[in-house]
Amino acid sequence: MKFEFYSSKKRKKLLFELNYRFGITEIPNILFQTGKDKIRAFSGNLSIDEIYVLDRLSNVEFMGLYLFKEELGHFRLGFDCTLLLNEQISKNFVEINEVQLERWIKGHNLDIALDKGIYVVRCGEDAFGCGLSDGKRLINFVPKERRIRRS
């Protein structure tokens, strides 16, 4: 099987972890995990059985919205997830200014001293993905296709 749906028990455990780390209290839609530890959400009108049938005909990994990835004992929120759940995120976020935002969206790391861990990056009321703090800097996880390439 290429993917696995989240049972209510597994979903509850995920939500507990996301609430502890980021303050997230709700995750909409059907959740499933693909082979690369990526957790995706599907909000369409298909049932779980219909998705299984579709999987036999196509690659379900491309279905739904990429939300999270579990790595190094942390859940790293995907770029779109930070936008989708931005209003719920009340913990482990860092506010940056316009100058830092310009560097961030070009793919640069930021020299910000934070406790080690995953942080959501915000400028004003908008979220701009996640970064990993090593204690001295915030390492950029903005996907290359979402970065600004030109000055």
ChimeraX commands (.cxc) that place a marker at each C-alpha (Angstrom):
marker #1 position 0.00,0.00,0.00 radius 0.5
marker #1 position 1.34,3.43,-0.99 radius 0.5
marker #1 position -0.64,5.32,1.60 radius 0.5
marker #1 position -2.39,4.86,4.93 radius 0.5
marker #1 position -5.46,6.67,6.24 radius 0.5
marker #1 position -5.27,8.11,9.72 radius 0.5
marker #1 position -7.51,6.27,12.17 radius 0.5
marker #1 position -9.29,8.34,14.81 radius 0.5
marker #1 position -6.73,7.16,17.39 radius 0.5
marker #1 position -3.77,8.17,15.20 radius 0.5
marker #1 position -5.47,11.46,14.29 radius 0.5
marker #1 position -6.06,12.23,17.98 radius 0.5
marker #1 position -2.38,11.56,18.76 radius 0.5
marker #1 position -1.30,13.83,15.86 radius 0.5
marker #1 position -3.65,16.58,17.02 radius 0.5
marker #1 position -2.30,16.31,20.58 radius 0.5
marker #1 position 1.26,16.77,19.29 radius 0.5
marker #1 position 0.29,19.68,17.02 radius 0.5
marker #1 position -1.60,21.35,19.85 radius 0.5
marker #1 position 1.39,20.93,22.17 radius 0.5
marker #1 position 3.87,22.30,19.60 radius 0.5
marker #1 position 1.86,24.92,17.73 radius 0.5
marker #1 position -1.50,25.38,19.47 radius 0.5
marker #1 position -3.39,23.75,16.58 radius 0.5
marker #1 position -6.74,22.39,17.81 radius 0.5
marker #1 position -8.45,21.29,14.57 radius 0.5
marker #1 position -7.37,19.58,11.38 radius 0.5
marker #1 position -10.00,19.57,8.67 radius 0.5
marker #1 position -10.56,16.84,6.14 radius 0.5
marker #1 position -9.49,13.22,5.67 radius 0.5
marker #1 position -5.84,12.65,6.60 radius 0.5
marker #1 position -3.53,10.07,5.08 radius 0.5
marker #1 position 0.17,9.38,5.14 radius 0.5
marker #1 position 2.16,8.67,2.02 radius 0.5
marker #1 position 5.35,6.63,1.72 radius 0.5
marker #1 position 7.72,9.50,2.49 radius 0.5
marker #1 position 6.24,10.24,5.94 radius 0.5
marker #1 position 4.24,13.07,4.42 radius 0.5
marker #1 position 0.79,13.68,5.86 radius 0.5
marker #1 position -1.76,15.00,3.41 radius 0.5
marker #1 position -5.38,16.17,3.71 radius 0.5
marker #1 position -8.19,15.54,1.27 radius 0.5
marker #1 position -11.37,17.62,1.32 radius 0.5
marker #1 position -13.21,16.33,-1.73 radius 0.5
marker #1 position -16.44,14.37,-1.96 radius 0.5
marker #1 position -14.84,10.95,-2.38 radius 0.5
marker #1 position -15.24,8.33,0.33 radius 0.5
marker #1 position -12.29,6.36,1.66 radius 0.5
marker #1 position -13.40,3.33,-0.39 radius 0.5
marker #1 position -13.53,5.44,-3.56 radius 0.5
marker #1 position -10.02,6.74,-2.84 radius 0.5
marker #1 position -8.76,3.14,-2.59 radius 0.5
marker #1 position -10.31,2.41,-6.01 radius 0.5
marker #1 position -8.72,5.57,-7.40 radius 0.5
marker #1 position -5.36,4.49,-5.97 radius 0.5
marker #1 position -5.45,1.37,-8.13 radius 0.5
marker #1 position -5.88,3.60,-11.20 radius 0.5
marker #1 position -3.60,6.50,-10.32 radius 0.5
marker #1 position -1.06,7.79,-7.80 radius 0.5
marker #1 position -2.92,8.97,-4.69 radius 0.5
marker #1 position 0.25,10.59,-3.34 radius 0.5
marker #1 position -0.56,13.56,-5.57 radius 0.5
marker #1 position -4.05,13.84,-4.13 radius 0.5
marker #1 position -4.89,16.33,-1.42 radius 0.5
marker #1 position -2.85,19.04,0.22 radius 0.5
marker #1 position 0.54,18.34,1.79 radius 0.5
marker #1 position 0.27,19.38,5.45 radius 0.5
marker #1 position 3.06,17.89,7.56 radius 0.5
marker #1 position 6.14,15.76,7.50 radius 0.5
marker #1 position 7.38,13.81,10.47 radius 0.5
marker #1 position 11.14,14.01,10.81 radius 0.5
marker #1 position 13.63,13.97,13.65 radius 0.5
marker #1 position 10.82,13.52,16.17 radius 0.5
marker #1 position 9.07,16.72,15.07 radius 0.5
marker #1 position 6.17,17.51,12.81 radius 0.5
marker #1 position 7.30,20.07,10.27 radius 0.5
marker #1 position 4.40,22.02,8.83 radius 0.5
marker #1 position 4.38,22.38,5.06 radius 0.5
marker #1 position 4.27,25.83,3.48 radius 0.5
marker #1 position 0.58,25.53,2.56 radius 0.5
marker #1 position -0.26,24.17,6.00 radius 0.5
marker #1 position 1.14,27.29,7.66 radius 0.5
marker #1 position -1.22,29.33,5.46 radius 0.5
marker #1 position -4.22,27.06,6.03 radius 0.5
marker #1 position -3.84,26.79,9.82 radius 0.5
marker #1 position -2.21,30.19,10.45 radius 0.5
marker #1 position -5.07,31.48,12.61 radius 0.5
marker #1 position -4.76,28.48,14.93 radius 0.5
marker #1 position -0.99,28.69,15.39 radius 0.5
marker #1 position -0.40,30.25,18.80 radius 0.5
marker #1 position 2.90,28.63,19.83 radius 0.5
marker #1 position 6.39,28.26,18.35 radius 0.5
marker #1 position 6.16,31.03,15.81 radius 0.5
marker #1 position 8.62,33.83,15.20 radius 0.5
marker #1 position 7.77,37.33,14.02 radius 0.5
marker #1 position 10.13,38.75,11.43 radius 0.5
marker #1 position 10.31,42.21,9.87 radius 0.5
marker #1 position 10.05,43.18,6.19 radius 0.5
marker #1 position 13.84,43.11,5.65 radius 0.5
marker #1 position 14.11,39.61,7.15 radius 0.5
marker #1 position 11.07,38.51,5.11 radius 0.5
marker #1 position 12.77,39.53,1.88 radius 0.5
marker #1 position 15.78,37.36,2.74 radius 0.5
marker #1 position 13.56,34.50,3.97 radius 0.5
marker #1 position 11.46,34.23,0.81 radius 0.5
marker #1 position 14.63,34.18,-1.27 radius 0.5
marker #1 position 15.68,31.03,0.62 radius 0.5
marker #1 position 18.23,32.46,3.05 radius 0.5
marker #1 position 18.59,31.38,6.67 radius 0.5
marker #1 position 18.07,34.04,9.33 radius 0.5
marker #1 position 20.42,34.88,12.18 radius 0.5
marker #1 position 17.87,34.64,14.98 radius 0.5
marker #1 position 18.72,33.04,18.33 radius 0.5
marker #1 position 15.82,30.81,19.42 radius 0.5
marker #1 position 15.50,27.61,21.40 radius 0.5
marker #1 position 16.14,24.57,19.20 radius 0.5
marker #1 position 13.07,23.33,17.34 radius 0.5
marker #1 position 10.62,23.99,14.52 radius 0.5
marker #1 position 9.09,27.47,14.18 radius 0.5
marker #1 position 6.43,28.98,11.95 radius 0.5
marker #1 position 7.66,32.22,10.37 radius 0.5
marker #1 position 5.27,35.19,10.35 radius 0.5
marker #1 position 5.45,38.73,9.11 radius 0.5
marker #1 position 2.42,40.67,10.28 radius 0.5
marker #1 position -0.60,38.40,10.06 radius 0.5
marker #1 position 0.79,36.24,7.24 radius 0.5
marker #1 position 2.70,32.95,7.59 radius 0.5
marker #1 position 5.67,32.09,5.39 radius 0.5
marker #1 position 6.47,28.45,6.10 radius 0.5
marker #1 position 8.62,26.85,8.76 radius 0.5
marker #1 position 12.20,26.92,9.82 radius 0.5
marker #1 position 14.40,24.85,12.11 radius 0.5
marker #1 position 16.33,26.64,14.82 radius 0.5
marker #1 position 19.71,25.24,15.78 radius 0.5
marker #1 position 19.93,27.79,18.59 radius 0.5
marker #1 position 21.89,30.36,16.56 radius 0.5
marker #1 position 19.99,30.66,13.29 radius 0.5
marker #1 position 16.70,29.76,11.68 radius 0.5
marker #1 position 17.24,27.31,8.83 radius 0.5
marker #1 position 14.94,27.96,5.87 radius 0.5
marker #1 position 12.49,25.26,4.74 radius 0.5
marker #1 position 10.66,27.34,2.12 radius 0.5
marker #1 position 10.34,25.06,-0.94 radius 0.5
marker #1 position 12.48,26.14,-3.88 radius 0.5
marker #1 position 9.42,26.52,-6.10 radius 0.5
marker #1 position 7.94,29.03,-3.60 radius 0.5
marker #1 position 11.05,31.19,-3.29 radius 0.5
marker #1 position 11.55,34.50,-5.06 radius 0.5
marker #1 position 14.41,34.08,-7.52 radius 0.5
marker #1 position 15.00,37.68,-8.63 radius 0.5
marker #1 position 15.71,40.84,-6.68 radius 0.5
marker link #1:1,2 radius 0.2
marker link #1:2,3 radius 0.2
marker link #1:3,4 radius 0.2
marker link #1:4,5 radius 0.2
marker link #1:5,6 radius 0.2
marker link #1:6,7 radius 0.2
marker link #1:7,8 radius 0.2
marker link #1:8,9 radius 0.2
marker link #1:9,10 radius 0.2
marker link #1:10,11 radius 0.2
marker link #1:11,12 radius 0.2
marker link #1:12,13 radius 0.2
marker link #1:13,14 radius 0.2
marker link #1:14,15 radius 0.2
marker link #1:15,16 radius 0.2
marker link #1:16,17 radius 0.2
marker link #1:17,18 radius 0.2
marker link #1:18,19 radius 0.2
marker link #1:19,20 radius 0.2
marker link #1:20,21 radius 0.2
marker link #1:21,22 radius 0.2
marker link #1:22,23 radius 0.2
marker link #1:23,24 radius 0.2
marker link #1:24,25 radius 0.2
marker link #1:25,26 radius 0.2
marker link #1:26,27 radius 0.2
marker link #1:27,28 radius 0.2
marker link #1:28,29 radius 0.2
marker link #1:29,30 radius 0.2
marker link #1:30,31 radius 0.2
marker link #1:31,32 radius 0.2
marker link #1:32,33 radius 0.2
marker link #1:33,34 radius 0.2
marker link #1:34,35 radius 0.2
marker link #1:35,36 radius 0.2
marker link #1:36,37 radius 0.2
marker link #1:37,38 radius 0.2
marker link #1:38,39 radius 0.2
marker link #1:39,40 radius 0.2
marker link #1:40,41 radius 0.2
marker link #1:41,42 radius 0.2
marker link #1:42,43 radius 0.2
marker link #1:43,44 radius 0.2
marker link #1:44,45 radius 0.2
marker link #1:45,46 radius 0.2
marker link #1:46,47 radius 0.2
marker link #1:47,48 radius 0.2
marker link #1:48,49 radius 0.2
marker link #1:49,50 radius 0.2
marker link #1:50,51 radius 0.2
marker link #1:51,52 radius 0.2
marker link #1:52,53 radius 0.2
marker link #1:53,54 radius 0.2
marker link #1:54,55 radius 0.2
marker link #1:55,56 radius 0.2
marker link #1:56,57 radius 0.2
marker link #1:57,58 radius 0.2
marker link #1:58,59 radius 0.2
marker link #1:59,60 radius 0.2
marker link #1:60,61 radius 0.2
marker link #1:61,62 radius 0.2
marker link #1:62,63 radius 0.2
marker link #1:63,64 radius 0.2
marker link #1:64,65 radius 0.2
marker link #1:65,66 radius 0.2
marker link #1:66,67 radius 0.2
marker link #1:67,68 radius 0.2
marker link #1:68,69 radius 0.2
marker link #1:69,70 radius 0.2
marker link #1:70,71 radius 0.2
marker link #1:71,72 radius 0.2
marker link #1:72,73 radius 0.2
marker link #1:73,74 radius 0.2
marker link #1:74,75 radius 0.2
marker link #1:75,76 radius 0.2
marker link #1:76,77 radius 0.2
marker link #1:77,78 radius 0.2
marker link #1:78,79 radius 0.2
marker link #1:79,80 radius 0.2
marker link #1:80,81 radius 0.2
marker link #1:81,82 radius 0.2
marker link #1:82,83 radius 0.2
marker link #1:83,84 radius 0.2
marker link #1:84,85 radius 0.2
marker link #1:85,86 radius 0.2
marker link #1:86,87 radius 0.2
marker link #1:87,88 radius 0.2
marker link #1:88,89 radius 0.2
marker link #1:89,90 radius 0.2
marker link #1:90,91 radius 0.2
marker link #1:91,92 radius 0.2
marker link #1:92,93 radius 0.2
marker link #1:93,94 radius 0.2
marker link #1:94,95 radius 0.2
marker link #1:95,96 radius 0.2
marker link #1:96,97 radius 0.2
marker link #1:97,98 radius 0.2
marker link #1:98,99 radius 0.2
marker link #1:99,100 radius 0.2
marker link #1:100,101 radius 0.2
marker link #1:101,102 radius 0.2
marker link #1:102,103 radius 0.2
marker link #1:103,104 radius 0.2
marker link #1:104,105 radius 0.2
marker link #1:105,106 radius 0.2
marker link #1:106,107 radius 0.2
marker link #1:107,108 radius 0.2
marker link #1:108,109 radius 0.2
marker link #1:109,110 radius 0.2
marker link #1:110,111 radius 0.2
marker link #1:111,112 radius 0.2
marker link #1:112,113 radius 0.2
marker link #1:113,114 radius 0.2
marker link #1:114,115 radius 0.2
marker link #1:115,116 radius 0.2
marker link #1:116,117 radius 0.2
marker link #1:117,118 radius 0.2
marker link #1:118,119 radius 0.2
marker link #1:119,120 radius 0.2
marker link #1:120,121 radius 0.2
marker link #1:121,122 radius 0.2
marker link #1:122,123 radius 0.2
marker link #1:123,124 radius 0.2
marker link #1:124,125 radius 0.2
marker link #1:125,126 radius 0.2
marker link #1:126,127 radius 0.2
marker link #1:127,128 radius 0.2
marker link #1:128,129 radius 0.2
marker link #1:129,130 radius 0.2
marker link #1:130,131 radius 0.2
marker link #1:131,132 radius 0.2
marker link #1:132,133 radius 0.2
marker link #1:133,134 radius 0.2
marker link #1:134,135 radius 0.2
marker link #1:135,136 radius 0.2
marker link #1:136,137 radius 0.2
marker link #1:137,138 radius 0.2
marker link #1:138,139 radius 0.2
marker link #1:139,140 radius 0.2
marker link #1:140,141 radius 0.2
marker link #1:141,142 radius 0.2
marker link #1:142,143 radius 0.2
marker link #1:143,144 radius 0.2
marker link #1:144,145 radius 0.2
marker link #1:145,146 radius 0.2
marker link #1:146,147 radius 0.2
marker link #1:147,148 radius 0.2
marker link #1:148,149 radius 0.2
marker link #1:149,150 radius 0.2
marker link #1:150,151 radius 0.2
view
